[in-house]
Amino acid sequence: GPSGCGKTTTLRMIAGFTKLDEGTIELDGDDITTVSPNRRDIGMVFQAYALFPNMTVRGNIGFGLLMKKMPKKEIENRVDHVLEMVRLQDAAERFPHQLSGGQQQRIALARALAVQPRVLLLDEPLSALDAEVRVVLRGEIRRIQSELAITTVYVTHDQEEALSISDKVVVMNKGVIEQIGTPEEIYRTPQTHFVATFIGTANQFFGKVSGRDTVICNHFTLLADGLNGFADGQRVVVLVRPETIHVEPDQPKHDGWNSIPGEVETITFHGAVTRLGVNLHGQRVVADITVANTKPISLNQKIWLLFPPEACQVMAVDERS
């Protein structure tokens, strides 16, 4: 969810750092609402790595085990094991200031894993890192989490991160859970207008329902599936994902599909796909095309956007959004 929606507060309540106003927190069926943080058996990794600057990497990772009064030999073995897991065996005797940001975050993760927690909490652990390191590290976190099979609650405002790393996604907005589901469910079948527009990119067309398969917008009419639950004349928003839109340089003859003329305003290269910004009667619409499947497109070119009725997801207009 976006900043200020309650993600970190929820995480802090699970960790025991923030008291609940009401309700309970259960872990494996045990009520831990009033259990002190140090007795919850939960590991936490913060956005700021919070490493001890005067301790080596080995000392940082072993600190929690030392507090648990674990035998020295066992601590050494456990530290070696997690260092291998985060692939930083060579850095064991270095100090935090001698490490890159990505390495420091790996050490913070290793320290949390060393105590073998029942639950691992990660609070935007990658937000301070650059894009390339973020992608590598989220793959590493996913690998380690799967290997250890530790239930992990991962807070992020980055939708791509949430979709790529999770088995289950919880989307929050203004302190309310909007939807819970698998990454695919959240992306393909959002339950609210907020989820549809927050997760991924969605073009929005506002209009009124007319009959069983038509939405009348200001400058054009859309054919859309799934209008059975709406009343005639009801205000709705039609959401269309960029990747479901086909682009044709000439007016297509495609019965039963939506076909709308527009003009190309921007062309942005994204590697595998190219994103077009198209002016549709004053509204900016984005369409993703692959070079292999589309004829060459140039700026200010007149084109046609083409998409089937099933590409349209219709929702009642959410006045809060």
C-alpha positions in Angstrom: 0.0 0.0 0.0 1.0 3.7 -0.2 2.9 5.6 2.5 0.8 6.2 5.6 -1.7 3.3 5.0 -0.7 1.3 8.1 1.8 -1.2 6.8 4.6 -0.5 9.3 2.2 -0.1 12.2 0.8 -3.6 11.5 4.3 -5.0 11.4 5.2 -3.3 14.7 2.1 -4.7 16.3 3.1 -8.2 15.2 6.6 -7.6 16.6 5.2 -6.3 19.9 6.6 -2.8 19.6 3.2 -1.1 19.2 0.2 -1.9 21.5 -3.1 -2.9 19.9 -6.3 -0.8 20.6 -8.4 -3.9 20.1 -8.2 -7.4 18.7 -5.6 -10.1 19.1 -2.4 -11.4 17.4 -2.1 -15.2 17.1 0.9 -17.2 16.1 0.3 -20.9 15.3 -2.9 -20.6 17.3 -1.2 -19.1 20.4 -2.4 -15.6 21.5 0.8 -13.5 21.7 -0.9 -10.1 22.1 0.5 -9.4 25.5 3.8 -11.4 25.1 6.9 -9.1 25.3 8.8 -8.6 22.0 11.9 -10.5 23.1 9.7 -13.6 23.9 7.8 -13.7 20.7 10.4 -15.6 18.7 10.1 -13.1 15.8 13.0 -11.8 13.7 12.8 -8.3 12.2 14.8 -6.6 9.5 14.4 -2.8 9.3 14.8 -0.4 6.4 17.8 1.1 8.2 20.1 -1.9 8.7 20.8 -1.1 12.4 24.1 -3.0 12.4 26.6 -2.5 15.3 29.4 -0.4 13.7 32.0 -1.6 16.2 31.4 -5.3 15.6 32.5 -7.4 12.7 30.0 -9.1 10.4 30.5 -12.3 12.4 29.9 -10.4 15.7 26.7 -8.7 14.4 25.2 -12.0 13.2 26.1 -13.9 16.4 24.9 -11.1 18.8 21.4 -12.5 19.2 22.7 -16.0 19.9 25.1 -14.6 22.5 22.2 -13.0 24.2 20.5 -16.4 24.3 23.6 -17.8 26.0 24.2 -20.3 23.3 27.5 -22.3 23.5 30.3 -20.7 21.6 30.9 -23.6 19.1 27.2 -23.7 18.3 27.2 -19.9 17.7 30.2 -20.3 15.3 28.4 -23.1 13.3 25.2 -21.1 13.1 26.9 -17.9 11.9 28.9 -19.9 9.3 25.6 -21.5 8.1 23.7 -18.2 7.6 26.8 -16.5 6.1 26.8 -19.2 3.5 23.1 -18.8 3.0 23.4 -15.0 2.2 26.6 -15.7 0.2 28.9 -13.5 2.3 31.4 -16.0 3.8 34.3 -13.8 2.6 33.1 -10.8 4.6 32.9 -12.4 8.0 35.8 -10.4 9.5 34.9 -7.0 8.0 33.1 -4.2 9.7 29.8 -2.7 8.4 31.4 0.5 7.1 33.6 -1.7 4.8 30.5 -3.2 3.1 28.1 -1.9 0.4 24.5 -1.2 1.1 23.4 -4.4 -0.4 25.9 -6.4 1.6 24.8 -4.6 4.8 21.2 -5.6 4.1 22.3 -9.2 3.6 24.0 -9.1 7.0 20.9 -7.6 8.7 18.9 -10.5 7.1 21.5 -13.1 8.3 21.3 -11.7 11.9 17.5 -12.1 11.9 17.8 -15.6 10.5 20.5 -16.7 12.9 18.1 -16.9 15.8 15.8 -19.2 13.8 12.7 -17.2 14.3 9.2 -18.6 13.9 8.2 -15.5 11.8 10.4 -13.1 9.9 9.3 -9.5 9.5 10.8 -7.3 6.8 10.0 -3.5 6.8 10.8 -2.1 3.3 14.3 -3.7 3.5 15.3 -2.8 0.0 14.0 0.7 -0.5 17.4 2.4 0.2 19.1 0.4 -2.5 19.5 1.0 -6.2 17.2 -0.7 -8.7 19.7 -3.4 -9.9 20.7 -4.5 -6.4 17.0 -4.5 -5.3 16.1 -7.0 -8.0 19.0 -9.3 -7.1 18.3 -9.1 -3.4 14.6 -9.7 -3.6 15.4 -12.9 -5.5 17.8 -13.9 -2.7 15.3 -13.2 0.0 12.7 -15.3 -1.9 15.2 -18.1 -2.2 16.2 -18.1 1.4 12.6 -17.8 2.6 11.6 -20.8 0.5 14.6 -22.8 1.6 13.9 -22.2 5.3 10.1 -22.2 5.0 9.8 -19.4 7.5 6.5 -17.4 7.3 7.6 -14.0 6.3 5.6 -10.7 6.4 7.2 -8.3 3.9 6.2 -4.6 3.9 6.6 -2.6 0.7 5.0 0.2 -1.3 6.6 -1.2 -4.4 3.9 -3.2 -6.3 6.4 -5.0 -8.5 8.3 -6.2 -5.4 5.1 -7.3 -3.7 3.9 -9.3 -6.8 7.3 -10.9 -7.5 8.2 -12.0 -3.9 4.9 -13.1 -2.4 2.6 -16.2 -2.1 -0.1 -13.9 -0.8 -0.5 -10.2 -1.1 -2.5 -7.9 1.3 -3.3 -4.5 -0.3 -3.9 -1.7 2.3 -5.3 1.8 1.9 -5.9 4.3 4.7 -5.7 1.7 7.4 -8.1 -0.7 5.7 -7.4 -4.0 4.0 -8.8 -3.6 0.4 -8.0 -7.1 -0.8 -6.1 -10.3 0.0 -5.1 -12.8 -2.7 -2.4 -14.4 -4.7 -0.3 -12.0 -6.9 -2.2 -13.2 -10.0 -5.7 -12.7 -8.3 -4.7 -9.2 -7.2 -3.5 -8.2 -10.7 -6.1 -9.9 -12.8 -9.2 -9.6 -10.7 -8.9 -6.6 -8.4 -12.0 -6.2 -6.1 -11.9 -2.4 -5.7 -11.1 0.6 -7.9 -8.1 1.4 -5.6 -6.5 -2.0 -6.0 -7.0 -1.9 -9.8 -5.2 1.4 -10.1 -2.5 0.9 -7.4 -1.4 -2.5 -8.6 0.0 -2.3 -12.1 -1.1 0.3 -14.7 -4.8 0.5 -15.7 -6.4 2.9 -18.2 -9.6 4.4 -16.8 -12.7 5.3 -18.8 -15.6 6.8 -17.0 -19.1 6.5 -18.3 -22.7 5.2 -17.8 -24.1 1.7 -18.3 -26.4 1.3 -21.2 -28.0 -2.1 -21.7 -26.3 -5.4 -21.0 -23.0 -4.9 -22.8 -22.3 -1.1 -23.4 -20.8 1.8 -21.4 -21.3 5.2 -22.9 -18.3 7.5 -22.3 -17.9 11.2 -23.4 -16.5 10.7 -26.8 -17.0 7.0 -27.6 -18.9 3.9 -26.6 -17.3 0.8 -25.1 -18.4 -2.8 -25.4 -17.7 -4.6 -22.0 -18.4 -7.9 -20.4 -19.8 -8.3 -16.9 -22.4 -5.6 -16.7 -25.1 -7.8 -15.2 -24.7 -6.4 -11.7 -25.1 -2.8 -12.8 -28.3 -0.7 -13.3 -29.0 1.1 -16.5 -27.6 4.6 -16.3 -25.3 3.8 -13.4 -21.9 5.6 -13.3 -19.0 3.2 -13.7 -15.3 3.2 -14.5 -14.0 0.8 -17.1 -10.4 -0.4 -16.5 -8.2 -1.7 -19.3 -4.7 -3.0 -18.8 -2.1 -1.6 -21.3 -1.0 -5.1 -22.4 -4.5 -6.1 -23.5 -4.6 -3.2 -26.1 -3.7 -4.0 -29.7 -2.4 -1.1 -31.9 -3.2 -0.8 -35.6 -2.0 1.9 -38.0 -5.1 1.6 -40.1 -8.8 1.3 -39.1 -9.3 -2.4 -38.3 -12.2 -4.5 -39.3 -12.7 -6.5 -36.2 -16.4 -7.0 -35.3 -17.3 -7.2 -31.6 -14.1 -5.5 -30.4 -13.6 -1.9 -29.2 -11.9 0.2 -31.8 -10.9 3.8 -30.9 -8.8 6.3 -33.0 -6.0 8.2 -31.2 -2.7 10.0 -31.8 0.7 8.9 -30.4 2.1 11.4 -28.0 5.0 9.5 -26.4 7.0 6.4 -27.1 8.9 4.9 -24.2 11.2 1.9 -24.7 11.0 -0.7 -21.8 13.1 -3.5 -23.2 10.8 -6.3 -24.1 7.9 -3.9 -24.6 7.4 -0.4 -25.8 4.9 1.8 -24.0 2.8 4.2 -26.1 1.1 7.3 -24.6 -1.9 7.9 -26.9 -4.2 11.0 -26.9 -7.8 9.8 -27.0 -10.0 12.8 -27.3 -7.9 14.7 -24.7 -7.5 11.6 -22.4 -4.0 10.0 -22.2 -4.1 6.2 -22.6 -1.2 3.8 -22.4 -0.7 0.8 -24.6 2.1 -1.8 -24.4 3.3 -3.2 -27.7 6.0 -5.7 -28.7 8.1 -4.7 -31.7 7.8 -8.2 -33.2 4.0 -8.0 -33.3 3.5 -4.4 -34.4 4.3 -2.4 -37.5 6.6 0.6 -36.8 4.9 3.4 -34.9 6.1 7.0 -34.9 5.3 10.2 -32.8 2.1 12.1 -33.8 0.9 9.1 -35.9 -2.8 8.5 -36.1 -3.5 4.9 -34.8 -6.4 2.7 -33.7 -6.6 1.1 -30.3 -8.2 -2.3 -30.3 -9.3 -4.4 -27.4 -12.0 -7.1 -26.8 -15.0 -6.7 -24.4 -13.4 -9.2 -22.0 -10.4 -6.9 -21.5 -12.7 -4.4 -19.8 -13.2 -4.6 -16.1 -16.2 -2.6 -15.0 -16.5 -1.2 -11.5 -18.8 1.2 -9.7 -17.2 4.6 -9.3 -15.5 4.7 -5.9 -16.0 8.2 -4.5 -13.1 7.8 -2.1 -10.5 7.2 -4.9 
